[in-house]
Amino acid sequence: MRIVVQKFGGSSLATAELRREAMQRVWEALDQGFAPVVVVSAMGRKGDPYATDTLLELMRGANPQAQGANVDLLLSCGEIISASLFAEGLAALGLPAVALTGWQCGITTDDVHLGARVLRVHSDRLWEVLRQGKIPVVAGFQGVTEQGVVTTLGRGGSDTTAAVLGVVLKAERVEIYTDVDGIKTADPRLVPEAPTLHVMSYRELMEMAHMGAKVLHPRAAEIAMEEGIPVQIRALQHSTGGTFIGHGVKSGTALGGEQVSDRVVTGIAHLGQRAQVKITGVQDFHGSGLAARVFQVLAQAQVSVDLINLAMDAIVFVIDEAKVGAAREALAPLGLDVEINVGFAKVSVVGAGMHGVPGVMARVVNCLTAEDIPIYQTSDSHANISCLVLEEHTARAVRALHREFHLESV
C-alpha cells in the first residue's frame, strides 16, 4: 500500500471553500494511486470559534492560571471538531472516511501538558481503517498518557503528528499544506520579495524551523530527518510545486533532477517575544555549583533557555517572554540577583554549509552595525549565527541580512 500523509493547517481549513480545496488534494492523492492519511489542525486562527487560541482564551477566562490536564482536554476539542467535519465532507464526495482522535489512532505521549512528546504509536486502528478502503482523518496535536490523560503536543503539534504517522506507516512522503507556496528565504511578511526554496536538505529545514521559521514545527523536522521521510511543503491552492525536503532531494521531476547540497546561507529566520535574563550576585558560579542549580530549577519549571553566556560572575541567557513569571518563581529561592528584560527578538542567519567558512560572523556584525542595530547577545553553531536584537528592530535586521547574503537571487 502506497501511503501519503497529508496535513492541513488551521488556515487551510478556516472556511467551507478552503476545506473543499483541501479535499481536492486528497482526491488527487487517490487518483495518483496513494492511500491518503489526513491530519488536521483546529480550524482557523485566533478569533475563529474553534481555533486553539480561542479555546485557550476561553479557559483563561475561567482561570487565568490554568495550566494542566483540563487545558489540554479543552484544546484537543478544536482538532476533533475539524477531523469530524473533514471526514464527513469527504463522505459527501463519495470518499468513505473515518475521523479519529489522537488516542484512537494509538498516539501515546509522556505526561507533560501543553508540550508532550510522543513515546510510541500503536497503529493497528489506522491499518484497519486503511484496509477497509477508508481514509483516516486524524485530529492532530494530541495524544494520551499511559494513564489515559489527554495531552497536547505544543504549538505546531499537528506537524509532529503528521511526521510521526509518516514514520510509523512508512509513508512515501508527508505533505504539509499551508498558506504559502513553500519555505522562503525569510518571512514574506517582512521580506515580500523572498523567493521560495524549491528544494532543501533536512539539516537546512531543521535549522530554519528551530530558529523561528513557522512553516514546519522543529520536532516534526527532527523526526523527518531521523527517519528519512521525504517532506513536501505546499500551498493549498496548488497541486504542484512547493518545497521538497529529504536526503539527496533533487529538483526537476516529482523528486528527481538537480542534486541539492547544504548552502552556506539558506535563509534568515527570526523569533520574537524573547526575554533576556541576567543573573549575578556570586563571584564564582562554577565553583559554588550554582550554575548547574540555576539551569536545573529552570528545567524543572519547564523553562527552556537559549543564547547562553556563562562567566565566572554572571549568567546571561534568553527565554520566551511567556515564561518570565515561571522563571522568576523558580529562581527566587536561590537568593541571586536576577534581572529580566523583555522586548527582544532573535534573528538568525541559517546555513547548514557555513561550518568552516570564514567571514560569515564578520558580515553579520558589519551588516547590523551599518544599520545602527545594537546586538545584545550572539551564539553560533555549525549551521547558524544568532543575534539578540530589540524586537522593534526585527524587520530591519531581517531585511538587511537578506540583502547582505543576496538571498533574493537564490
C-alpha angles and dihedrals in degrees: 000000000000107000130194122184113215118194121193119196126218095261089055091056102041097110137029089248092054091047090054088052090051090050088053089060089054091050090051091053089054090049089054091056098259129134101225124215110195125209118190136193125211111288119264132342137282109323094030108111099245101031118124094243091050091053091046090052089051090054093046087055089060094043123357090202096051110136118147144055096331091057092050092048091054095044092051089063093073093063093042091056090048094049093048094050093044093050092051090046089056090047090054087057091053095260109123109224138174123211114219133185119225092260094046089060091050106258110158119187141179118265100261108124122221090012111039123164122225113248100182144333125228099204100185093110092049092051090048091055092046093049088053088060092248130129116243111220106196126199103233129211096045148086141151135252125238086263093055097255115146115241136182126220101227131255111338090014094144087070088057091050090053093048093048093049090047089057097043093047093041090234120192088232145340117237118204113197118202142151095271128064096246139305114328131203089253140356104296090216088066099030108030092182094055108132125228117256101228094192132024139172119240091249092055091048093049094049093048090049094048092047093056110277103147101207096090131019112248093234091053089051090052093050092049091050095046093051100034096236111161113237128202120193111200143170112252093233095055127073093199140029127041126119123316118206128189149101106304091352112180134201127227110060123030089296104348138088132056117030117245122222131181111275125221089236119013101170150321118264130184139193121197135197095053124157124206117222121200118188122190137149100102129084095210117025092175099049093044093052090232095120091064091043092054093056093041095057091045091052090050088053091051092246113148117209130208140177091032119194114183121191132166093260103024144039120203125182143144131246138176110277088232089065097053094102093048091048093051091049093048094048098043097085091056092069095225131142103260122186118183122186124185133199101075136128133199114228116191136193104212128198127141089205098055096092109115094009109123124219103033094111091046090055092048094050094043091048095052092041091054088054092050090242111148117223113217099181140355138199134177142191136178089283110029146034115207129194128192111223136164110281091236088063095051099101093045092048094049093048093046094050091045089057094042093059094039093236093156087078098049 
